[in-house]
Amino acid sequence: MNKEQNIAMNRDYVLESVSEFGLNHVFMQQKKDSLMQKASANAIVGRSKMNKSDLVSALKEAVVQPEALQEMLLLMHSDEFSFYQELLASEAVTVSEFMPVKFRFLIDKGVLVCVMQEGQYGYFIPLELKEALKKQDWAQVNQTRAYEQLVLDYMSAAVHLYGACKPERVVDIYNSHQADPITLQAMRSISRTHSIRQQPFVWHKKGYLIDTYYEDGKMSELEELLAKLKDKPYYLPNQEEFHAYANPVYYEMTPQLHRLKLFIQKELEQREGIASLMMGNIQLMLSWESGMEEVLNELTDRGIAFQDLNQAKKFVSLVSDAAHHTRVWSNGGYTAAELSEAANPAKTATRQHLNPVKIGRNDACYCGSGKKFKKCCSA
């Protein structure tokens, strides 16, 4: 995105200047279209028939209501909430590198103002809002936020790990990890409240919680996934690992992926940063069960060529091994290797018995990094 596009994208969220920090002055500086957007965000009845003066009066009254403020605080994302608390403690405009489009939810609500400050973006909370926010029960706000965010994280983790699962499964996982149990009804209620903000999951009419990937005309793929998942067990990691999947870019760095990354760094002569970026892309392809051709395109697109056939074969072998140990939705979050071992426990036990490999913490790591095991894959 070039500079002109950046400016255009953020223009609607910025005031050129303000001489006062009160709501009346701030709202009067804005165009009617902007006020209508705020009136819509605050569900002001009859807004379509209001003139600018009426819109300003209605907004001044709506945004300081205790219930509306509490709902707004609970709906904030973590980075928004942290920044908002910083502004509450400030007595002046706070200059920030954050672009206003990042805070469009709060600006559209009318509870945050962005103004140009010596060519930079400056932010402040209008005075009346600061006074109204002082009356909030912040202990209750923080407690409720922590609880609702935790529930949302479990729902997000479930769709990132499984693609699709029954919401009852999420409830069971949550209750197996947390001391205070939750009901399906309570989880639905929290999800409904937060649906005003974009979430990584949606409720499917067939009673599944599904990843938003399936929203965009991919219902046939969802049907295929559900068919593959039928009668399959679901992988259940420990609490720490499960919670990690709430992050949409998280993936498990397996020994197989680590060996592939080292190959890219050493034999394909790529910098660590590039190798990490490539690994993220390749892991995503493997988790989507993409073919080898797509993985090889990752190299082609970067102008990376193999030195000889043996190097190409080694790369393909490493990718295949990594794919065999990658968690995929169609396996209920299990890897193909785990399902194979579960189906043939005797064969697995025999192989382990015949090849007893023990690695000491001070031995060289099996991944070939050159580091001690305790400081590499063991960590």
C-alpha positions, -999 to +999 in steps of 0.1 A: +000+000+000+015+034-010+015+066+009-015+081-010-036+050-003-027+051+033-037+087+036-070+081+018-078+050+040-073+071+072-087+104+061-123+098+073-111+091+108-090+123+113-099+159+123-076+186+110-076+205+143-095+210+175-093+239+200-114+222+227-116+187+241-154+187+248-179+165+229-199+194+215-169+210+199-155+177+186-188+166+170-195+200+155-161+198+137-173+166+119-193+163+087-229+150+088-219+117+071-194+110+099-220+119+125-245+096+109-219+068+110-215+074+148-253+075+152-256+042+135-228+027+156-247+038+187-281+027+174-297+061+178-334+058+168-347+083+141-312+094+131-321+095+094-344+124+100-321+144+122-302+175+111-266+181+122-274+199+154-299+171+165-273+144+157-247+162+179-272+164+208-282+128+205-246+116+203-235+136+233-262+119+254-257+084+240-220+080+243-218+088+280-244+063+291-229+039+317-243+008+301-230+019+266-196+026+280-194-007+298-204-026+267-178-006+247-150-014+272-159-051+271-159-052+233-125-037+229-096-058+217-067-061+240-045-036+222-074-011+220-081-015+257-044-009+267-042+022+244-075+036+258-063+032+294-031+051+284-052+079+270-074+080+301-043+088+322-032+115+298-042+152+301-033+161+265-033+148+230-011+116+227+009+114+195+011+078+183+025+059+153-008+039+152-030+048+122-065+058+130-080+030+109-067+007+136-091+023+161-121+028+137-144+009+161-138+034+189-137+064+165-170+053+149-185+049+184-175+085+192-154+076+222-120+084+207-109+113+186-079+114+162-065+148+152-035+159+132-008+170+156+022+187+138+018+163+108+013+132+131-017+114+144-027+125+179-054+109+200-076+120+230-107+111+248-133+139+251-136+154+286-172+143+293-163+107+285-133+108+308-156+120+336-182+093+328-155+066+327-143+075+362-177+063+375-172+028+360-166-002+383-132-009+368-126-040+390-158-055+375-149-044+340-115-060+342-129-092+357-156-095+331-132-087+302-108-114+314-136-140+316-152-132+282-118-130+264-108-164+278-140-179+265-135-163+231-099-176+230-112-212+236-136-208+207-109-193+185-084-220+194-109-248+186-116-236+150-079-229+144-070-265+156-100-284+142-116-263+115-150-274+127-163-289+159-194-291+180-196-262+205-203-288+232-167-300+226-154-265+233-174-264+265-160-297+276-124-286+269-129-253+287-144-271+317-115-296+318-091-267+320-109-242+342-120-243+378-152-224+371-173-243+345-192-227+317-225-238+301-232-239+264-259-212+269-233-189+286-208-195+258-235-187+232-244-155+250-208-142+251-203-151+214-236-133+205-225-101+224-191-101+207-204-108+172-204-070+166-167-074+163-151-097+137-143-131+152-124-161+136-153-184+141-190-186+131-219-207+142-230-231+114-267-240+110-258-277+114-247-271+150-210-267+144-185-240+153-165-234+121-135-213+110-144-182+090-125-197+060-157-216+052-179-184+050-167-173+015-186-198-007-167-228+006-196-248+020-188-278-002-154-279+014-170-278+048-192-307+039-161-327+028-143-319+061-173-329+082-175-362+062-138-369+069-142-361+106-171-385+110-162-411+137-127-397+141-112-388+175-102-352+182-067-343+193-068-328+228-036-310+238-028-297+273-041-264+284-011-244+275-008-258+240-045-256+233-046-219+244-017-212+220-040-220+191-060-189+199-033-170+180-042-175+143-005-176+133+006-202+159+019-235+147+038-263+164+075-262+154+081-300+152+115-315+148+106-323+112+098-286+104+130-276+123+151-299+100+134-285+070+141-249+081+178-258+087+180-273+052+166-240+037+191-220+057+222-241+051+218-259+018+195-234+000+216-206+016+187-184+029+189-160+058+172-170+090+145-144+086+136-156+051+138-192+062+113-184+090+089-167+066+091-196+042+085-221+070+054-203+080+041-204+044+051-240+039+036-251+073+003-234+063+003-253+030+010-286+048-018-279+073-041-273+043-029-306+028-016-288-003+003-308-029+041-308-033+038-286-064+024-257-043+053-261-018+078-261-046+062-229-060+073-212-027+109-217-038+102-208-075+085-176-065+116-166-046+140-175-073+155-204-054+168-233-075+182-267-065+219-273-072+212-309-083+187-337-082+199-351-049+193-317-032+158-317-047+151-352-035+163-343+000+140-313+001+110-333-011+118-360+015+120-334+043+087-318+032+070-352+031+082-360+066+071-326+079+036-332+063+033-365+080+038-348+114+016-317+107-017-313+124-046-311+099-083-304+102-094-335+084-076-356+112-094-338+140-061-320+148-041-352+148-011-357+126-010-386+101+019-401+121-002-401+153-032-417+137-009-443+121+007-452+154-027-454+171-039-478+144-007-500+147+004-498+184+021-532+182+042-522+152+051-489+168+061-507+200+083-532+181+100-504+162+107-486+194+120-517+210+143-525+181+156-490+179+160-476+214+173-441+208+181-420+239+194-385+237+212-370+266+205-333+274+242-325+266+243-345+234+242-329+200+206-322+189+192-347+165+179-319+142+215-311+131+216-276+144+249-281+161+235-270+194+232-292+225+198-310+228+189-291+260+193-258+242+176-267+210+146-290+204+144-300+241+137-263+249 
